[in-house]
Amino acid sequence: MKNLGKFGMYGGCYVSELLIPVLSEVEAAFLQYKDDPEFLEEFHTLLKDFAGRPTPITELPTLSKELGCTVVLKREDLLHGGAHKTNNVIGQALLAQRMGKTELIAETGAGQHGVATAMVGALFNIPIKIFMGSKDIERQRPNVQRMELFGAEVIPVESGSKSLKDAINEAMRYWTAHSSSTYYVFGTVAGPHPFPELVAFFQKVIGEEARAQCLERYGKLPHTVCACVGGGSNAIGIFRAFLDDKNVKLVGVEPAGEGIATGKHGAALCEGRPGSLHGSYSYCLQDSDGQIQEAHSISAGLDYPGVGPEHSALKDSSRVQYIAVTDKDAVEAFLMLTKKEGIIPALEPAHAIAAIKQIATSLKQEDILLVNLSGRGDKDLDHIISYLKNHE
Ligand SMILES: *Cc1c(COP(=O)(O)O)cnc(C)c1O
């Protein structure tokens, strides 16, 4: 492959020999279309007419007063589908169509990426197979029903721990065997090259819009930009536009789960070490023998033991500061944004909201603290209510 997708020492393409030509074909298509005016026109038209871009920015009146800085949200929760994932699946479905592929596959843990992929399958009228651990199918019934309503076939994975890690392995296996007709829609900026670069490309619209919106409304850039980090796609999506603005501080927020000390967390960058996972070299959670450990978080979307390689490089260079927030603090932030501002966040970006109190202590009233609200919280209501019952 032309470019091995390295971010410093991280990234790369550590997959079976059989998958190398398959990934090379995706890379070639991506390099061909990423500057193609017709492709980009079609992508941005769908983002606008189907998905509802541009999403607005919203200044929070109550929290800005209380915290002593100007808190502004980038409203990916208002995107069709309820989260930023829509940007990525539209981009990849278009690419698959250009490549002449007649079937899309994806893996899903909690089901959100599966639902997003099934949604574009319906839009593009392409058959979809979603690989999902049988344990996750039991835990995530409503998302399975949504995928099936869109017309996707949900394939239970019975191997290993019957959850996300095994679903990814199974999807890779299926792809290897059916690559001439099938495109694999990867869900975040992790995995083998070219996915980290390709998913970032389709998500960078978030930061490009937000940067222009801040300049237009406030005549200046934010002091700090903050986003939650699971695999890292919504964070890279908003950070990319600000990487060269050396005065803009960037903060990524990982899940500290039940607390770092309990070992039940998902803070790959804050607590992990560089290692190999799903075809890429990056920070990940592993035991002393290098075995990948399970991640834990109240939010299904942050429950991943690895993280995209670009984040690993941004951590080492200190361009982005990574911190971790517990389940308990995320739930508190969820309730705070709901009660004080009338916005119900998804549990994932509730982690970013939980970090703003601490960040605000070094900011002045006129300083802008821009937070990426990556998704809305309707999907999490049952979960929150049972969490509150169990923690009374
Ligand atoms: C999936 C998801 C995430 C986590 O994925 P990233 O790739 O880290 O962005 C965050 N927020 C929401 C709302 C999600 O659905």
The ligand as an ORCA input file, in Angstrom:
! r2SCAN-3c Opt
* xyz 0 1
  C     -20.402      5.574     19.045
  C     -20.479      6.826     19.800
  C     -19.355      7.410     20.417
  C     -18.009      6.750     20.466
  O     -17.357      6.596     19.261
  P     -16.165      7.534     18.795
  O     -15.623      6.835     17.609
  O     -15.184      7.635     19.927
  O     -16.743      8.863     18.482
  C     -19.496      8.637     21.039
  N     -20.696      9.254     21.103
  C     -21.804      8.719     20.542
  C     -23.084      9.459     20.648
  C     -21.729      7.497     19.878
  O     -22.844      6.976     19.344
*
